[in-house]
Amino acid sequence: MTKRNRNGLPRVVVVGGGFAGLNAVKSLAKVKPPVRVILLEQHNYHLFQPLLYQLATGVVQPADIAHPVRGIVRRYRRASVRMATVSGVDLDAREVLTEEGARFHYDYLILAAGATTATFGIPGVEEHSFPLKSMPDALRLRAHLLRQFELADNDPAQVDKGALTVVVGGGGPTGVEMAGALHELFKHVLVHDFPDLDINHAKVVLLEAMDHLLAPFHPSSRQHALDILRKRGVEVRLGQALERATAGEVVLKDGTVIPTRTLVWGAGVRANPLADVLGLEQTRGGRIVVGEDLSVPGRPEVFVVGDLAGAGDGKGGLLPQVAQPAIQEARHAAQNIERTLKGEPRTGFTYKDKGIMATIGRNAAVTELPSGARFKGVLAWYMWLALHLAYIIGFRSRVAVLVNWIWSYLTYDRHARIIVAVEQQRRPALAPSAAKPAVAAPAPAEAATDRPVVG
Amino acid sequence: MTKRNRNGLPRVVVVGGGFAGLNAVKSLAKVKPPVRVILLEQHNYHLFQPLLYQLATGVVQPADIAHPVRGIVRRYRRASVRMATVSGVDLDAREVLTEEGARFHYDYLILAAGATTATFGIPGVEEHSFPLKSMPDALRLRAHLLRQFELADNDPAQVDKGALTVVVGGGGPTGVEMAGALHELFKHVLVHDFPDLDINHAKVVLLEAMDHLLAPFHPSSRQHALDILRKRGVEVRLGQALERATAGEVVLKDGTVIPTRTLVWGAGVRANPLADVLGLEQTRGGRIVVGEDLSVPGRPEVFVVGDLAGAGDGKGGLLPQVAQPAIQEARHAAQNIERTLKGEPRTGFTYKDKGIMATIGRNAAVTELPSGARFKGVLAWYMWLALHLAYIIGFRSRVAVLVNWIWSYLTYDRHARIIVAVEQQRRPALAPSAAKPAVAAPAPAEAATDRPVVG
């Protein structure tokens, strides 16, 4: 079911509806001469990933941070959405292939399929850890955590087996915010829910292989995060790497065994496995090599942006896989398409650093601006809150999140601490053969309705 | 793991945390002499069932209508919660048995396990319909509905195969409110999300075997509901019963075939299958026969309340399986326990009718008071809204639902129209042998965490 140009306009296909993909669609809607835009997204929502840890800890609800992607894209003329999981690209035929069987022809392609979790091949992490990259990830972790407390309440012997111990792998911004949020959930909320449990037995262990937290930050910010977490009661273990994980424990390189059933994995990201089946040159971490104009060498009609792109930081390294580079790259790729359509030369992408920030917990965060200015504590926390609110899509979600924050702050309540089982996430592992599947008919709906629609 | 009295207080076990169970706990907390109360609930939340159809249609989010049961019960002294699925009762030993293996001794027992969906043995309904009694039910229906639109958008040939047709079975209050809400979702919301689909092909068919909707209501209310639904575009088929259902169609008794993949089943309720394994006398619909004091004949220490109870309406019939009888029965059972503890005689339960209401959709409802007063249209709708708000537990949820209602009303938005796959609901079918299981050790947590925790 190849779909060719309608109205004779150049057709741009965007793969992925995260920060990068949505900003590409938004910028492309303003391009002159106009183009037709098709956004392919495997979910029917745009997920605001930075607040996933708040979904996992019951502060916010799913639709507070997941915005229906059709509700966003319908604002833009000549743009439309198809819910589809991309399985490969036929670069010569200029067609995007999908698991559903449909193919989408493009004149220009913007790949923005994002990243997944990297387990670095550590034994047991793939099978026994909880990643935090998707909504099902967060909901699954939330249900699992709450269930461990219920199990321990029914059978206190479970506590010594690690039911109330959470190990967070990775002391970057993700691990730090998760550790802080979990600790607050345990000591301020669940302590009241489970009066028969000795909540002192509930503990959060944060593992970091380096000798400091928050690697991208200034030493004083790193120290602040460490001091706050330790003061509040998180067990931070620096310079300790994970050897392996099982269903019942994690083992560190130094031989330490920590009984736990909950290893939250925030130690690394890797490009979406889609990158591995395209036959394109890749960087470390599986990202796709791009030129200065953000297109693929030898394929000027194919752009890669966001976490999937191996865009240079101008200092010989790669840009971090966070929101700001993704947004800026997406806009730049759209502008380069416009330049090409106008017959103008493309320009090289330069990242405009807007600073970095990480939250540690209640009233505590660190923020660093490109000017060198650094903030910590309550002020940095307010900056973090304001910035994240501003980037959430949709007035309604913004208000909902703000209200939830105020509520949680004042009452120490986590209203969404409910156990709802989501389907086990399908691992995003594409077989190399998926790059060139036979043209299949769309799956019968009867079968499709019972398939996992997440992942 | 039998648990006996702590503090020497009489021990009351309440099974089920719905309207009946929670009101029992609340009333028991005030009983003098005091009793110790254990609430057993298979979920970790109290579900406000009347708004499940709004969860299924994207108006509200899960935690808006699901309140953590521990957050409620911790308000009451001498009351506690265990998350457990009750598999039977050893009436002679006075022990409640659970699937988790734990046993709970009681001096008094209040069974409030509620009801499930009745399919009346119609072929295919069990396998192919969507019930609406639990949170996973509602989330599964929401994901399925939205997915049908996505499928049709990718492949318009799906429309003729019934992708955009929903058949609602049963013209009682549940079916009427569901049909109205679905129609609004299609014609006011999804019509904008799917500009390439001809939304005229999306239709809602409401089936009712009797020749009128809303059987418990006055003929003028019934007619009003029918007029409103038909005027708005719902295809109401009266006097038409379902012959069978398959994955792709429903067949009516008169031979009519309606292609559809979505049969929403609101045609009947049946007592929780727990009732079938207790060896107690049952009424039609599987409810447990109770005496006037709401206890089981011959078992004065066992009370049954709510949808599970076959309490008489004083006119030779049974009370309807809705919230008001459940609440009143629960309070009465608690009072009868108090009377027994004081050495006073028990009293017979009399239901105080507070009237009935049903919503049809935007600005439309019907309300009937015991005085004979009847309201319809906008006024009845406001009454419906106010009453339902009042019965939601928790200030926060009440505000959240109110804000969502106002938002949906003003913007025609359904913010929670996101596809999140929940685990297939475990059917609540207990084998008769479950009444007397061997005393099993608690399941290992490793296994338990992968089991469905819903259903």
Interface residues (C-beta under 8 A of the other chain):
Chain A: M1 H43 N44 Y45 G58 Q61 P62 A63 D64 A66 P68 R70 G71 R74 S80 R82 M83 A84 E100 A102 M135 P136 L139 A143 H144 L146 R147 Q148 E150 L151 D153 N154 D155 Q158 K161 A163 H192 D193 F194 P195 D196 A247 G248 R261 G394 R396 S397 W407 D413 H415 A416 R417 I418 I419 V420 A421 V422 E423 P442 A445 E446 A448 T449 D450 P452 V453 V454
Chain B: M1 H43 N44 Y45 G58 Q61 P62 A63 D64 A66 P68 R70 G71 R74 S80 R82 M83 A84 E100 A102 M135 P136 L139 A143 H144 L146 R147 Q148 E150 L151 D153 N154 D155 Q158 K161 A163 H192 D193 F194 P195 D196 A247 G248 R261 G394 R396 S397 W407 D413 H415 A416 R417 I418 I419 V420 A421 V422 E423 Q424 P442 A445 E446 A448 T449 P452 V453 V454
